[in-house]
Amino acid sequence: MPVSLIEPLRGMLSDDPNERWGLEDLEQWLGGQRRTPIPRKASPSALGALEFVGVPYMTSRTLAHGFAQNIPEAVNVIKEGRLDDWLRRQLSDAKCADAVADAIKVAKVNATGPLGSDDYLVSKICIILDPAGPIRYKEISFMPDGFGSAMAVEMLRRGEAQSPAEAVLRGLPGVWLAAQADVKSTASKLESTFAEVRAYLMSSEIGYGIERCLYELNPGLPCQSAHLVHDYVTHIRDLLPALDEVASRVSEKALPIDRHIAAFIAARSDQDVGSYLAALGESDIKVSTIGMLSLVALLQWRLETGALFGLTRWVGGQLGPAISSYHSRSTRRHLEREIPRLIRQGNLPELYNFIDDKDKRQTDTDEFGVAREQFTEAEAEIDEIEGSDSSRAESAELVGQKTAAMSSVVIAMVVVSILFLMQSW
């Protein structure tokens, strides 16, 4: 490497943001103005090496990197006490050794939970050994301010981002922040960001979860829905037109809004769509269908998108549960007759207003209530009639039994009297 480039490269690649060169510093260097060289800050070197998977390590920072590459072997070194011995005897770093010992104790207490797992223990100890380094968890490494990019990379490479999500849910960003000597200027922002990310990750509802984090933290990432992954939709204004084109290529039974599209809408929309997502995520298919229609109708109305014939046809073909949510048969038949006409207009707000009209809903509810009352009264009347018939039958039977008994007594007395008279004669 040319000696003349060492100064600008060290300036632009400095791990310390406060020392890192900006555009002005680079322009001054290009203009011939020399700056005070940034001194190299070498990590403290141990008196003797720690042998790990056949490699001798002299610094805690390089050892942290080695541990992250081979977690099972790292766990053995940690639990056997070899790391503690090396930190105290060879590196003379009792503070670091005490922190490692505390981490091991916490892992033992939580042996049956996530905080007792080998992956978490090694990740935490890597932070202790190398506070300035990235968060290393399982197969990934990321700096806290690069978490969004790390999620995007995992999603694009593997189709999922479970490892970054686990790192946040297990509190590793907080462990990293606590280990820093000077991050006061960015700590509060990072803490609030990860608190929000954690809240999203802890929700399994549609519109939240990993997908929501992905779009909130990566404003330029295109929607990763299976419907749109090849269309590169980065702006919410392009979403409905893209779905309109997709409508002719997908199965009519496929849902127009999946988890990625819902999260993309929530992250990119300038309006709170929480209530729409709640309806969309309902287990009752009647409610979720209307929620889906209301969400796409809202977008078409707010964004003033033109007619969407393909998407309206796609959505209209799935309105069966919404139609069946009405109690009146005549109302359902009316809806079935009129919906095709509205679909041909390509106007989702009008379709939604027609399906979920408040007056129509209220009338249906009122008439259903009246019908239920009439049915209940009829049931009571039938029970009363059946009860009275049964009572009359029981009374008749009782009277018959009494009459029969009296008749038997009278007949018996007559027979006895005749026999007595015959004997007298």
Secondary structure as GFF3:
##gff-version 3
##sequence-region A 1 425
A	DSSP	alpha_helix	3	12	.	.	.	ID=ss1
A	DSSP	alpha_helix	23	30	.	.	.	ID=ss2
A	DSSP	beta_strand	50	52	.	.	.	ID=ss3
A	DSSP	beta_strand	55	57	.	.	.	ID=ss4
A	DSSP	alpha_helix	60	69	.	.	.	ID=ss5
A	DSSP	alpha_helix	71	79	.	.	.	ID=ss6
A	DSSP	alpha_helix	82	89	.	.	.	ID=ss7
A	DSSP	alpha_helix	94	109	.	.	.	ID=ss8
A	DSSP	three_ten_helix	114	116	.	.	.	ID=ss9
A	DSSP	alpha_helix	118	129	.	.	.	ID=ss10
A	DSSP	beta_strand	135	137	.	.	.	ID=ss11
A	DSSP	beta_strand	140	142	.	.	.	ID=ss12
A	DSSP	three_ten_helix	144	146	.	.	.	ID=ss13
A	DSSP	alpha_helix	147	158	.	.	.	ID=ss14
A	DSSP	alpha_helix	162	169	.	.	.	ID=ss15
A	DSSP	alpha_helix	172	178	.	.	.	ID=ss16
A	DSSP	alpha_helix	184	201	.	.	.	ID=ss17
A	DSSP	alpha_helix	209	217	.	.	.	ID=ss18
A	DSSP	three_ten_helix	236	238	.	.	.	ID=ss19
A	DSSP	alpha_helix	239	246	.	.	.	ID=ss20
A	DSSP	alpha_helix	259	268	.	.	.	ID=ss21
A	DSSP	alpha_helix	274	280	.	.	.	ID=ss22
A	DSSP	alpha_helix	285	303	.	.	.	ID=ss23
A	DSSP	alpha_helix	309	316	.	.	.	ID=ss24
A	DSSP	alpha_helix	320	324	.	.	.	ID=ss25
A	DSSP	alpha_helix	329	343	.	.	.	ID=ss26
A	DSSP	alpha_helix	348	355	.	.	.	ID=ss27
A	DSSP	alpha_helix	358	424	.	.	.	ID=ss28
###
